[in-house]
Amino acid sequence: MSLKVELLKHQEITTQRLLLRPVRLADAEDFYRIGSDPENNRFTIHYPNMDATLDGMADYWMGDPLGKYAVVLRKTNQFAGAVEVHLDEKNRKAEIGYLITRRFWGNGYAPEAAAALLDLCFNVLNLNRVEAMYDSRNHNSGRVLEKLGMHIEGRLRNDRMDGDVAVTSVVAAITADEYAQKQATANATY
Ligand SMILES: CC(C)(COP(=O)(O)OP(=O)(O)OC[C@H]1O[C@@H](n2cnc3c(N)ncnc32)[C@H](O)[C@@H]1OP(=O)(O)O)[C@@H](O)C(=O)NCCC(=O)NCCS
C-alpha cells in the first residue's frame, strides 16, 4: 500500500484539545479572516477578498486536499487554523506547515497540531525525515519548530523576494532517529 493511501486513511486526527479534519467550504470565512489580516497573513496566505479566498479553497485547500487539515477546538468546535503535511514518498520524507487564527495565538495550538502530524509521519508512515521551512523574520514559526524538537539545518540567504526585500529562509528538520530518541526520553521514568 502506498504512503498516500495510508495518509488518506487518516483524514481525522484527534489530539488533547484539537480535531484535525478535512477543510470544508464552510471554513471560507475563517480562511478569509486569516488571509486578510496583515499580522496573520504576513508570512502565509494572502486572501484580500472573499473571491481570492474561494479561489484558494478551490485551488489549494480543497482542490488538492491530501494531507491538509482544518484545526478545530474540540471544546467549542471553533475553527482555529490549518496544518498540512506534504509527502515526498520516493524519499520517505515530508514537509509540514501550519497557520493559526491570530486571536488563538499563544495557546500552543500549532505545536499540538504539528506534533500530531509528526506522530503520523514517523509512527504510522515510517518516514525518515520531516522538514519545515520558514522566513527568518518569522520567529513565532521558529519557536513552533523548536518545541517540536526540530533542528535548524541551514539558512538560505536571499532565497526569495518579498516585494523589494531579499529574504532568508531557514530550513529545520527532525529525523526518525531523533524523534524516537525524543519519545523515549518523554516516556522515561526516573
Ligand atoms: C507561527 C504560528 C502558527 C504559531 O502558532 P501558535 O499556536 O500561536 O504557537 P505557540 O502558542 O506555540 O506560540 C509560538 C510563539 O509565538 C509567539 N506568540 C505567542 N502568542 C503571540 C501573540 N499573541 N502575538 C505575537 N506572538 C505571539 C511566542 O513567541 C510563542 O513562543 P513561546 O511559546 O515560546 O512564547 C502563528 O503565529 C501563526 O499562525 N503565524 C502566521 C502563520 C505562519 O507564520 N505560519 C508559519 C509559516 S512557516
The ligand as a Gaussian input file, in Angstrom:
#p B3LYP/6-31G(d) Opt

LIG

0 1
 C        3.527000      30.567000      13.843000
 C        2.150000      30.283000      14.461000
 C        1.493000      29.152000      13.652000
 C        2.309000      29.855000      15.920000
 O        1.074000      29.352000      16.392000
 P        0.707000      29.314000      17.956000
 O       -0.398000      28.331000      18.096000
 O        0.486000      30.685000      18.454000
 O        2.048000      28.714000      18.576000
 P        2.564000      28.895000      20.096000
 O        1.400000      29.121000      21.006000
 O        3.461000      27.753000      20.350000
 O        3.410000      30.246000      20.058000
 C        4.654000      30.279000      19.351000
 C        5.346000      31.598000      19.614000
 O        4.575000      32.656000      19.064000
 C        4.754000      33.852000      19.877000
 N        3.436000      34.328000      20.275000
 C        2.521000      33.692000      21.022000
 N        1.411000      34.433000      21.150000
 C        1.629000      35.572000      20.473000
 C        0.859000      36.721000      20.238000
 N       -0.390000      36.832000      20.724000
 N        1.392000      37.685000      19.463000
 C        2.620000      37.584000      18.964000
 N        3.403000      36.489000      19.150000
 C        2.917000      35.507000      19.901000
 C        5.585000      33.466000      21.061000
 O        6.922000      33.833000      20.798000
 C        5.465000      31.947000      21.093000
 O        6.612000      31.331000      21.642000
 P        6.619000      30.994000      23.247000
 O        5.538000      29.965000      23.454000
 O        7.991000      30.497000      23.482000
 O        6.298000      32.286000      23.964000
 C        1.236000      31.540000      14.417000
 O        1.951000      32.616000      14.965000
 C        0.772000      31.885000      13.017000
 O       -0.231000      31.350000      12.546000
 N        1.502000      32.770000      12.327000
 C        1.099000      33.149000      10.971000
 C        1.232000      31.994000      10.001000
 C        2.654000      31.487000       9.926000
 O        3.585000      32.239000      10.080000
 N        2.768000      30.184000       9.698000
 C        4.064000      29.546000       9.575000
 C        4.606000      29.732000       8.214000
 S        6.213000      28.973000       8.104000

